[in-house]
């Protein structure tokens, strides 16, 4: 039995939908009282509701659009292998369908913390507590995820995360517990999986020779005058000069563009200290990938649109690079953070565990199982499977619909993976059977 998602969700509220919801709830209670496993697969009853807003950030910054690309899709990175560029998520309503017990058990036994660079399922305890903090703050009876046919409340997502936290110590010995205690809802069509990472940049706290390109904190009037701070006005018109908003200075305008697109990163200073910077605000204006800009302008041919080529060109042609970058009107402002990576929950992200999602499809704080092929470290077209538990802990304006963005961590391996990761994935939302039955 499935649940369709999409723009039609709101049309199921009221009238017959309420009667259907009441009937479904009665069926759930009947099965719970009888101890029947079929009751675990009844759709979520309840009204529809809106998704949470996402910060205006994240896409591949040094990227080129493929032909026939739909509006709102992420541009395809030119360095992605051809076979990885073929899959685009279907333009069809998403639907969650509950798996049978045996199928869920088989999938549970396939999960491997090692495929996520974790030593044990127990390593998920810290990240899971961060999700629980968020879920506990939400209105527990309100719908967190609403689709035609029903909804899940924030309280049900919280109870699911709490139950998983209790189970973690025993999962290494018996991962089948995840099938015994949770309903596995499979997302169909399969979503597109991409990745993002924490770039590290050389920086100076003050303007100095070789460090000429600033990262800015938000201007106080950004909310009332967002269009006054489009890229051309800031980078070329010096609209923020003299206002004391510079957080740090970088060596290359392409590095500023990358940090703005990834939503944050790490700054390494000459004294060896490292500080994290994270998205603080945006002007909300349209974004265009730098690779696409350079290709359209004839500055670089398509075969030379890898990140290192673009950085080298921008370093050698700084004035021209700033002029061309102004075609992307979007501008992102930053704040310092205690961690190098921070998601929409205000907590550090965990490599290969934290997902950026469309909250109307997979709410922040939700627990899921993800299976997808990742490019091997050596490249050459090799792949290795990721099969693990993941947490919706981030969002982004370009992460919409059937698109998932996996946080890959920092360093060269993460950068290499990000460039080559564009693949269909299998996602299962995990919901506690006790939560579905209304057992507290």
MITOR-846068 format. One record per residue (C-alpha): x, y, z. Coordinates in Angstrom, 1 decimal. Example, Ala and Ser with C-alpha at 12.3 -4.5 7.8 and 13.67 -1.06 7.14 Angstrom:
2
+--------+--------+--------+
!     c1 !     c2 !     c3 !
+--------+--------+--------+
!   12.3 !   -4.5 !    7.8 !
!   13.7 !   -1.1 !    7.1 !
+--------+--------+--------+
***
This chain:
440
+--------+--------+--------+
!     c1 !     c2 !     c3 !
+--------+--------+--------+
!    0.0 !    0.0 !    0.0 !
!    1.6 !    3.3 !   -1.1 !
!    1.5 !    7.0 !   -0.3 !
!    1.8 !    9.4 !   -3.2 !
!    3.7 !   12.7 !   -2.7 !
!    3.7 !   15.9 !   -4.6 !
!    1.8 !   19.1 !   -5.4 !
!   -1.6 !   17.4 !   -5.0 !
!   -1.0 !   16.6 !   -1.3 !
!   -3.1 !   19.5 !   -0.1 !
!   -6.1 !   18.5 !   -2.1 !
!   -6.7 !   15.5 !    0.2 !
!   -7.6 !   17.6 !    3.2 !
!  -11.1 !   17.7 !    4.7 !
!  -14.4 !   16.0 !    3.7 !
!  -13.9 !   12.4 !    2.5 !
!  -10.2 !   12.5 !    3.5 !
!  -11.1 !   13.0 !    7.1 !
!  -13.5 !   10.0 !    7.0 !
!  -10.8 !    7.9 !    5.3 !
!   -8.3 !    9.0 !    8.0 !
!  -10.7 !    8.0 !   10.7 !
!  -11.3 !    4.6 !    9.1 !
!   -7.6 !    4.0 !    8.6 !
!   -7.0 !    4.8 !   12.3 !
!   -9.7 !    2.4 !   13.3 !
!   -8.1 !   -0.3 !   11.2 !
!   -4.7 !    0.4 !   12.7 !
!   -6.1 !    0.1 !   16.3 !
!   -8.0 !   -3.1 !   15.4 !
!   -4.8 !   -4.8 !   14.0 !
!   -2.8 !   -3.5 !   17.0 !
!   -5.3 !   -5.1 !   19.4 !
!   -5.3 !   -8.3 !   17.5 !
!   -1.5 !   -8.4 !   17.2 !
!   -1.7 !   -8.7 !   13.5 !
!    1.4 !   -7.7 !   11.5 !
!   -0.8 !   -6.4 !    8.6 !
!   -1.5 !   -3.4 !   10.8 !
!    2.1 !   -2.3 !   10.5 !
!    1.6 !   -1.5 !    6.9 !
!   -1.5 !    0.7 !    7.0 !
!   -0.8 !    4.2 !    5.6 !
!   -0.3 !    7.2 !    7.9 !
!   -3.7 !    8.9 !    8.6 !
!   -3.9 !   12.7 !    8.9 !
!   -4.1 !   16.0 !    7.0 !
!   -1.6 !   17.4 !    4.6 !
!    0.8 !   20.2 !    5.6 !
!    3.6 !   22.4 !    4.2 !
!    7.3 !   21.5 !    4.1 !
!   10.0 !   23.5 !    5.9 !
!   11.8 !   26.2 !    4.1 !
!   15.4 !   25.6 !    2.9 !
!   18.3 !   28.0 !    2.7 !
!   19.2 !   29.2 !   -0.8 !
!   22.3 !   27.2 !   -1.3 !
!   24.0 !   24.1 !   -2.7 !
!   24.5 !   22.8 !   -6.2 !
!   27.6 !   21.8 !   -8.0 !
!   29.5 !   25.2 !   -8.2 !
!   31.8 !   24.3 !  -11.1 !
!   29.2 !   22.7 !  -13.3 !
!   27.7 !   22.5 !  -16.8 !
!   24.1 !   21.8 !  -17.6 !
!   23.4 !   18.8 !  -19.8 !
!   21.1 !   19.2 !  -22.8 !
!   17.5 !   18.7 !  -22.1 !
!   17.8 !   19.6 !  -18.4 !
!   14.6 !   20.5 !  -16.7 !
!   14.3 !   23.8 !  -14.8 !
!   15.3 !   23.3 !  -11.2 !
!   17.4 !   20.3 !  -11.8 !
!   21.0 !   20.4 !  -10.6 !
!   23.6 !   21.0 !  -13.3 !
!   25.7 !   18.1 !  -14.3 !
!   29.3 !   18.4 !  -13.3 !
!   31.6 !   18.1 !  -16.4 !
!   34.0 !   15.7 !  -14.6 !
!   31.3 !   13.2 !  -13.8 !
!   31.7 !   10.0 !  -15.8 !
!   29.3 !    9.7 !  -18.7 !
!   27.6 !    6.7 !  -17.2 !
!   26.9 !    8.7 !  -14.0 !
!   25.2 !   11.5 !  -16.0 !
!   22.5 !    9.3 !  -17.5 !
!   20.1 !    9.1 !  -14.6 !
!   17.7 !   11.9 !  -13.8 !
!   14.9 !   11.5 !  -11.4 !
!   11.6 !   11.0 !  -13.1 !
!    9.1 !   13.9 !  -13.2 !
!    6.5 !   11.8 !  -11.4 !
!    4.8 !   11.9 !   -8.0 !
!    6.8 !   10.1 !   -5.3 !
!    5.2 !    7.3 !   -3.4 !
!    6.2 !    5.5 !   -0.2 !
!    5.2 !    1.8 !   -0.1 !
!    5.6 !   -0.5 !    2.9 !
!    7.7 !   -3.6 !    2.4 !
!    6.8 !   -7.0 !    3.7 !
!    8.5 !   -8.4 !    6.7 !
!   10.8 !  -10.8 !    4.9 !
!   11.9 !   -8.3 !    2.3 !
!   12.7 !   -5.7 !    5.1 !
!   14.6 !   -8.4 !    7.0 !
!   16.8 !   -9.1 !    4.0 !
!   17.5 !   -5.5 !    3.5 !
!   18.3 !   -5.0 !    7.2 !
!   20.9 !   -7.8 !    7.1 !
!   22.6 !   -6.1 !    4.2 !
!   23.3 !   -2.9 !    6.1 !
!   27.0 !   -2.3 !    6.8 !
!   28.3 !    0.5 !    9.0 !
!   31.8 !   -0.1 !    7.4 !
!   30.4 !    1.1 !    4.1 !
!   29.8 !    4.5 !    5.8 !
!   33.3 !    4.5 !    7.4 !
!   31.7 !    3.7 !   10.8 !
!   33.1 !    1.2 !   13.2 !
!   29.7 !    0.1 !   14.5 !
!   26.0 !    1.0 !   14.5 !
!   26.7 !    2.5 !   17.9 !
!   28.7 !    5.3 !   16.2 !
!   25.3 !    6.7 !   15.1 !
!   24.3 !    7.6 !   18.6 !
!   25.7 !   11.1 !   18.6 !
!   24.3 !   12.1 !   15.2 !
!   20.9 !   10.5 !   16.2 !
!   20.8 !   12.5 !   19.4 !
!   21.2 !   15.7 !   17.3 !
!   18.2 !   14.7 !   15.2 !
!   16.2 !   13.9 !   18.4 !
!   16.9 !   17.4 !   19.7 !
!   15.2 !   18.8 !   16.6 !
!   12.3 !   16.4 !   16.6 !
!   11.6 !   17.0 !   20.3 !
!   11.3 !   20.8 !   19.7 !
!    8.6 !   20.3 !   17.0 !
!    4.8 !   20.3 !   17.7 !
!    4.4 !   16.6 !   18.4 !
!    0.8 !   16.2 !   17.0 !
!    1.4 !   18.3 !   13.9 !
!    2.1 !   16.5 !   10.5 !
!    5.8 !   16.3 !    9.7 !
!    5.2 !   14.5 !    6.3 !
!    1.9 !   14.7 !    4.5 !
!    0.9 !   12.9 !    1.4 !
!   -2.3 !   11.8 !   -0.3 !
!   -3.7 !    9.1 !    1.9 !
!   -2.2 !   10.2 !    5.2 !
!    0.6 !   11.8 !    7.2 !
!    3.2 !   11.2 !    9.8 !
!    3.4 !   13.4 !   12.9 !
!    6.6 !   14.9 !   14.4 !
!    5.8 !   12.7 !   17.5 !
!    5.9 !    9.6 !   15.4 !
!    9.3 !   10.5 !   13.9 !
!   10.6 !   11.4 !   17.4 !
!    9.4 !    8.0 !   18.7 !
!   11.1 !    6.2 !   15.8 !
!   14.4 !    8.0 !   16.4 !
!   14.2 !    7.2 !   20.2 !
!   13.5 !    3.5 !   19.5 !
!   16.5 !    3.3 !   17.1 !
!   18.8 !    4.9 !   19.7 !
!   17.8 !    2.2 !   22.2 !
!   18.4 !   -0.5 !   19.6 !
!   21.8 !    0.7 !   18.4 !
!   24.0 !   -1.3 !   20.8 !
!   22.5 !   -4.6 !   19.6 !
!   22.4 !   -4.0 !   15.9 !
!   25.9 !   -5.2 !   15.1 !
!   24.9 !   -8.6 !   16.4 !
!   21.4 !   -8.6 !   15.1 !
!   20.6 !   -6.0 !   12.4 !
!   17.3 !   -7.9 !   11.8 !
!   15.9 !   -6.0 !   14.8 !
!   15.4 !   -3.1 !   12.3 !
!   12.9 !   -5.2 !   10.4 !
!   11.2 !   -6.5 !   13.6 !
!   10.7 !   -3.0 !   15.1 !
!   10.3 !   -0.7 !   12.1 !
!    8.2 !   -0.5 !    9.0 !
!   10.3 !    0.0 !    5.9 !
!    8.7 !    2.4 !    3.4 !
!   10.4 !    2.3 !    0.0 !
!   10.5 !    5.6 !   -2.0 !
!    9.5 !    5.2 !   -5.6 !
!   10.6 !    6.4 !   -8.2 !
!   14.2 !    6.0 !   -7.1 !
!   15.7 !    9.4 !   -6.1 !
!   18.9 !   10.9 !   -7.6 !
!   21.8 !   10.8 !   -5.2 !
!   24.5 !   13.5 !   -5.3 !
!   27.1 !   14.5 !   -2.7 !
!   28.5 !   17.6 !   -1.1 !
!   31.6 !   18.1 !    1.0 !
!   33.4 !   20.6 !    3.3 !
!   36.0 !   22.4 !    1.2 !
!   39.1 !   23.8 !    3.0 !
!   40.6 !   27.1 !    1.9 !
!   43.7 !   29.1 !    2.8 !
!   42.6 !   32.4 !    4.3 !
!   43.7 !   35.5 !    6.1 !
!   41.8 !   37.4 !    8.8 !
!   42.7 !   40.7 !    7.2 !
!   43.3 !   41.8 !    3.6 !
!   46.9 !   41.0 !    2.6 !
!   48.9 !   40.5 !   -0.6 !
!   47.5 !   37.3 !   -2.2 !
!   44.3 !   37.5 !   -0.1 !
!   42.0 !   39.9 !   -1.9 !
!   38.6 !   38.2 !   -2.0 !
!   36.4 !   38.5 !    1.0 !
!   33.8 !   36.3 !    2.7 !
!   31.1 !   38.5 !    4.2 !
!   28.8 !   38.3 !    7.2 !
!   25.2 !   39.3 !    6.4 !
!   24.5 !   43.0 !    6.1 !
!   21.9 !   44.1 !    8.6 !
!   19.5 !   45.3 !    5.9 !
!   19.7 !   42.0 !    3.8 !
!   16.1 !   41.1 !    4.6 !
!   14.6 !   44.4 !    3.5 !
!   17.0 !   45.1 !    0.5 !
!   18.1 !   41.7 !   -0.8 !
!   18.4 !   42.9 !   -4.5 !
!   20.9 !   45.5 !   -3.4 !
!   23.3 !   42.8 !   -2.6 !
!   23.4 !   40.8 !   -5.8 !
!   26.9 !   39.5 !   -6.9 !
!   27.6 !   42.4 !   -9.3 !
!   26.9 !   45.0 !   -6.7 !
!   29.0 !   43.3 !   -4.1 !
!   32.0 !   42.1 !   -6.1 !
!   32.2 !   44.8 !   -8.7 !
!   30.3 !   47.7 !   -7.2 !
!   31.9 !   47.2 !   -3.7 !
!   28.4 !   47.7 !   -2.1 !
!   29.7 !   46.3 !    1.2 !
!   33.1 !   48.1 !    1.3 !
!   33.8 !   49.9 !    4.6 !
!   31.0 !   48.3 !    6.5 !
!   33.2 !   45.9 !    8.5 !
!   31.5 !   42.8 !    7.4 !
!   34.5 !   40.9 !    6.1 !
!   35.0 !   37.6 !    8.0 !
!   38.1 !   36.5 !    6.1 !
!   40.0 !   37.0 !    2.8 !
!   40.7 !   34.2 !    0.3 !
!   43.2 !   33.8 !   -2.5 !
!   40.9 !   33.0 !   -5.4 !
!   37.5 !   34.2 !   -6.4 !
!   36.6 !   30.7 !   -7.4 !
!   37.1 !   29.6 !   -3.8 !
!   34.5 !   32.2 !   -2.6 !
!   32.1 !   30.9 !   -5.2 !
!   32.7 !   27.3 !   -4.1 !
!   32.1 !   28.1 !   -0.4 !
!   29.0 !   30.0 !   -1.3 !
!   27.6 !   27.1 !   -3.3 !
!   28.5 !   24.3 !   -0.8 !
!   27.0 !   26.4 !    2.0 !
!   30.2 !   26.5 !    4.1 !
!   33.6 !   24.9 !    4.7 !
!   36.9 !   25.3 !    6.6 !
!   39.3 !   28.2 !    6.6 !
!   43.0 !   27.5 !    7.4 !
!   45.0 !   30.5 !    8.6 !
!   48.7 !   31.0 !    8.4 !
!   49.1 !   30.3 !   12.2 !
!   47.8 !   26.8 !   11.6 !
!   44.3 !   27.5 !   13.1 !
!   41.2 !   26.3 !   11.3 !
!   37.7 !   27.8 !   11.6 !
!   34.5 !   26.7 !   10.1 !
!   32.2 !   29.0 !    8.2 !
!   28.6 !   28.3 !    7.4 !
!   25.6 !   29.7 !    5.5 !
!   24.1 !   32.6 !    7.4 !
!   21.9 !   34.4 !    4.8 !
!   21.3 !   34.8 !    1.1 !
!   19.9 !   37.4 !   -1.2 !
!   17.6 !   34.8 !   -2.7 !
!   18.4 !   35.7 !   -6.3 !
!   19.0 !   33.2 !   -9.1 !
!   22.1 !   31.0 !   -9.1 !
!   24.1 !   29.9 !  -12.2 !
!   27.0 !   27.4 !  -12.1 !
!   30.4 !   28.8 !  -12.7 !
!   31.3 !   26.0 !  -15.2 !
!   28.3 !   26.9 !  -17.2 !
!   29.2 !   30.6 !  -17.1 !
!   32.7 !   30.0 !  -18.3 !
!   31.5 !   27.6 !  -21.0 !
!   28.9 !   30.0 !  -22.3 !
!   31.5 !   32.8 !  -22.4 !
!   34.0 !   30.7 !  -24.3 !
!   36.5 !   31.1 !  -21.5 !
!   37.1 !   27.3 !  -21.2 !
!   36.1 !   24.4 !  -23.4 !
!   33.9 !   21.6 !  -22.0 !
!   36.8 !   19.2 !  -21.6 !
!   38.6 !   21.6 !  -19.3 !
!   35.8 !   22.3 !  -16.8 !
!   37.2 !   20.3 !  -13.9 !
!   37.5 !   22.2 !  -10.6 !
!   41.3 !   22.5 !  -10.8 !
!   41.1 !   23.9 !  -14.3 !
!   38.5 !   26.5 !  -13.3 !
!   40.4 !   27.6 !  -10.3 !
!   43.6 !   28.0 !  -12.3 !
!   41.7 !   30.1 !  -15.0 !
!   40.1 !   32.3 !  -12.3 !
!   43.5 !   32.9 !  -10.6 !
!   45.1 !   33.9 !  -13.9 !
!   42.1 !   36.0 !  -15.0 !
!   40.8 !   37.5 !  -11.8 !
!   39.1 !   40.6 !  -13.2 !
!   37.4 !   38.7 !  -16.0 !
!   36.4 !   36.0 !  -13.6 !
!   34.6 !   38.4 !  -11.3 !
!   32.9 !   40.0 !  -14.3 !
!   31.6 !   36.6 !  -15.5 !
!   30.6 !   35.4 !  -12.0 !
!   28.2 !   38.4 !  -11.8 !
!   26.0 !   36.4 !  -14.2 !
!   25.1 !   34.4 !  -11.1 !
!   23.1 !   37.0 !   -9.1 !
!   22.9 !   34.8 !   -6.0 !
!   25.1 !   35.8 !   -3.1 !
!   25.6 !   33.9 !    0.2 !
!   26.8 !   35.4 !    3.5 !
!   28.5 !   33.5 !    6.3 !
!   29.0 !   33.1 !   10.0 !
!   31.8 !   31.4 !   12.0 !
!   30.9 !   28.0 !   13.5 !
!   32.6 !   25.8 !   16.0 !
!   32.5 !   22.8 !   13.6 !
!   33.7 !   22.7 !   10.0 !
!   30.4 !   21.4 !    8.8 !
!   26.9 !   22.3 !   10.1 !
!   23.5 !   21.4 !    8.7 !
!   20.1 !   22.9 !    8.9 !
!   19.6 !   21.5 !   12.5 !
!   22.5 !   23.7 !   13.7 !
!   24.5 !   20.6 !   14.5 !
!   27.7 !   19.1 !   13.0 !
!   27.2 !   16.8 !   10.0 !
!   28.4 !   13.2 !    9.9 !
!   30.1 !   11.9 !    6.7 !
!   28.1 !    9.3 !    4.8 !
!   25.3 !    9.6 !    7.4 !
!   23.9 !   13.1 !    7.1 !
!   21.5 !   13.7 !    4.1 !
!   20.3 !   17.0 !    2.7 !
!   16.8 !   16.5 !    1.5 !
!   13.6 !   18.2 !    0.4 !
!   11.8 !   18.4 !    3.8 !
!    8.4 !   18.0 !    2.1 !
!    9.7 !   14.6 !    0.9 !
!   11.8 !   13.5 !    3.8 !
!   11.5 !   15.8 !    6.9 !
!   14.5 !   17.0 !    8.9 !
!   15.2 !   14.4 !   11.7 !
!   13.8 !   11.4 !    9.8 !
!   15.6 !    8.1 !    9.9 !
!   16.1 !    6.1 !    6.7 !
!   18.1 !    3.4 !    5.1 !
!   20.1 !    4.2 !    1.9 !
!   21.7 !    1.9 !   -0.7 !
!   23.7 !    3.3 !   -3.6 !
!   26.9 !    2.7 !   -5.5 !
!   29.8 !    5.1 !   -4.7 !
!   32.7 !    5.7 !   -7.0 !
!   35.9 !    4.0 !   -5.7 !
!   38.8 !    6.1 !   -4.5 !
!   40.9 !    5.3 !   -7.5 !
!   38.2 !    6.3 !  -10.0 !
!   38.6 !    4.3 !  -13.2 !
!   34.8 !    3.7 !  -13.2 !
!   34.9 !    1.4 !  -10.2 !
!   32.1 !    1.3 !   -7.6 !
!   31.6 !    0.2 !   -4.0 !
!   28.2 !   -0.1 !   -2.3 !
!   27.0 !    2.1 !    0.5 !
!   24.3 !    0.3 !    2.6 !
!   23.6 !    2.1 !    5.8 !
!   21.3 !    4.1 !    8.1 !
!   21.1 !    7.8 !    7.2 !
!   19.6 !   10.9 !    8.9 !
!   17.9 !   13.8 !    7.2 !
!   19.9 !   16.7 !    8.8 !
!   20.3 !   19.3 !    6.1 !
!   18.4 !   21.0 !    3.3 !
!   19.1 !   23.3 !    0.3 !
!   17.1 !   25.4 !   -2.1 !
!   18.3 !   23.2 !   -5.0 !
!   17.5 !   19.9 !   -3.2 !
!   14.0 !   19.5 !   -4.4 !
!   11.7 !   16.5 !   -5.0 !
!   13.4 !   13.2 !   -5.8 !
!   16.9 !   14.4 !   -5.0 !
!   19.2 !   13.5 !   -2.1 !
!   22.5 !   15.1 !   -1.3 !
!   24.9 !   13.0 !    0.9 !
!   27.4 !   14.7 !    3.1 !
!   30.8 !   13.3 !    2.2 !
!   33.1 !   15.0 !    4.8 !
!   36.2 !   16.9 !    4.0 !
!   39.5 !   16.4 !    2.2 !
!   40.6 !   15.2 !   -1.2 !
!   38.7 !   11.9 !   -1.1 !
!   35.4 !   13.8 !   -0.4 !
!   36.1 !   16.3 !   -3.2 !
!   36.8 !   13.5 !   -5.6 !
!   33.6 !   11.6 !   -4.6 !
!   31.5 !   14.7 !   -4.9 !
!   32.7 !   15.3 !   -8.5 !
!   31.7 !   11.7 !   -9.5 !
!   28.6 !   11.0 !   -7.5 !
!   25.4 !   11.2 !   -9.5 !
!   23.5 !    7.9 !   -9.3 !
!   20.0 !    6.4 !   -8.6 !
!   19.6 !    5.3 !   -5.0 !
!   17.3 !    3.2 !   -3.0 !
!   15.8 !    4.9 !    0.1 !
!   13.6 !    3.4 !    2.8 !
!   12.0 !    5.6 !    5.4 !
!   12.0 !    3.7 !    8.8 !
!    9.0 !    4.3 !   11.1 !
!    8.6 !    2.6 !   14.4 !
!    5.8 !    0.0 !   14.5 !
!    5.0 !    1.2 !   18.0 !
!    4.7 !    4.8 !   16.8 !
!    2.3 !    3.7 !   14.0 !
!    0.1 !    1.8 !   16.5 !
!    0.1 !    4.8 !   18.8 !
!    1.9 !    3.1 !   21.6 !
!    3.8 !    5.5 !   23.8 !
+--------+--------+--------+
***
